[in-house]
Amino acid sequence: MASMIEVLAAVAMVLGGFFVFVAALGAVRLPDVFMRMHAATKAGTLGAGLVLLAALLVFATTAVTTKALLVFLFLLLTTPVAAHVLGRAAYYDGVELWDRTESDALKGKYDDSLVDASENDEHAS
């Protein structure tokens, strides 16, 4: 019979795998780059965290616990920042929003002359 730790680890592993699958499905099926990034970062981070929790529960050593916590902390700190930077770059580059998007919170926030200047620099080289 499985111990309680093994059962919790199995549940965490299955849930983590489910959330990673949802993140992958969202990255493939959602209509625009911004929604795809949202699905990949939110569900992917949660899924990876649950898989790391399962590893932490199964191996239960100080080395594995430390590594799992550090990797999860790294994911929590870098994934939202990377998604934000990529989203801003995509928006700034003119990636189209989904046609059923109701509001554009960044409309008018960027100086169009900067976009034109960077395009001219690229074409001049």
C-alpha positions in Angstrom: 0.0 0.0 0.0 1.2 3.5 -0.9 2.1 5.9 1.8 0.4 9.3 2.1 3.5 11.1 0.7 3.5 8.9 -2.4 -0.2 9.6 -2.9 0.3 13.3 -2.5 3.3 13.2 -4.9 1.2 11.3 -7.5 -1.7 13.8 -7.2 0.8 16.7 -7.6 2.4 15.0 -10.6 -0.9 14.3 -12.3 -2.2 17.9 -11.7 1.2 19.3 -12.8 1.0 17.3 -16.0 -2.6 18.5 -16.6 -1.6 22.1 -16.2 1.4 21.8 -18.5 -0.9 20.1 -21.0 -3.4 23.0 -20.7 -0.5 25.5 -21.2 0.6 23.7 -24.3 -3.0 23.4 -25.6 -3.5 27.2 -25.0 -0.3 28.0 -26.8 -1.5 26.1 -29.8 -5.2 26.9 -29.8 -5.7 30.5 -28.6 -6.2 33.1 -31.3 -3.5 35.7 -30.7 0.1 35.9 -29.3 -1.0 37.7 -26.2 -3.5 35.1 -25.1 -1.0 32.3 -26.0 1.6 33.9 -23.8 -0.9 34.2 -21.0 -1.8 30.6 -21.1 1.8 29.4 -21.4 3.0 31.5 -18.5 0.2 31.0 -16.0 -0.6 27.4 -16.5 3.0 26.4 -17.4 4.4 27.9 -14.2 1.7 26.2 -12.0 2.2 22.9 -13.8 6.0 23.1 -13.4 5.6 24.0 -9.7 3.4 21.0 -9.1 5.8 18.7 -10.8 8.6 20.2 -8.7 6.5 19.6 -5.6 6.0 16.0 -6.5 9.8 15.6 -6.9 10.3 17.3 -3.6 7.9 14.9 -1.9 9.2 11.7 -3.5 12.9 12.3 -2.9 12.7 14.4 0.3 16.4 15.2 0.7 17.8 18.5 1.5 19.5 18.8 -1.9 16.4 18.0 -3.9 14.3 20.3 -1.7 16.7 23.2 -2.1 16.9 22.7 -5.8 13.2 22.4 -6.3 12.5 25.5 -4.3 15.2 27.5 -6.1 13.9 26.4 -9.5 10.3 27.3 -8.5 11.4 30.7 -7.2 13.3 31.3 -10.4 10.2 30.4 -12.4 8.1 32.7 -10.3 10.5 35.6 -10.7 11.4 35.3 -14.4 8.3 34.0 -16.2 6.0 37.0 -15.6 8.9 39.4 -16.5 9.7 37.5 -19.7 6.0 37.4 -20.7 5.6 41.1 -20.1 8.7 42.0 -22.1 7.7 39.7 -25.0 4.1 41.0 -24.9 5.3 44.7 -25.0 7.7 43.9 -27.8 5.0 42.2 -29.8 2.6 45.1 -29.2 5.2 47.6 -30.1 6.1 45.7 -33.2 2.5 45.9 -34.4 1.3 42.3 -33.8 -2.5 42.3 -34.4 -4.9 41.8 -31.5 -7.6 39.2 -31.9 -10.6 40.7 -33.8 -12.9 40.1 -30.8 -10.7 41.9 -28.3 -12.9 44.5 -26.6 -10.4 47.0 -25.3 -6.8 48.0 -26.0 -5.3 49.5 -22.8 -2.0 50.4 -24.6 -3.6 52.3 -27.5 -2.0 55.7 -27.8 0.6 55.0 -25.1 3.5 54.6 -27.6 5.0 57.4 -29.7 4.5 56.3 -33.4 7.5 58.4 -34.5 9.7 55.9 -32.6 8.2 53.0 -34.5 8.8 54.7 -37.8 12.4 55.7 -36.9 13.3 52.1 -36.0 11.7 50.8 -39.2 13.7 53.3 -41.2 16.9 52.3 -39.5 16.3 48.6 -40.2 15.6 49.3 -43.9 18.7 51.5 -44.3 21.1 48.8 -43.2 
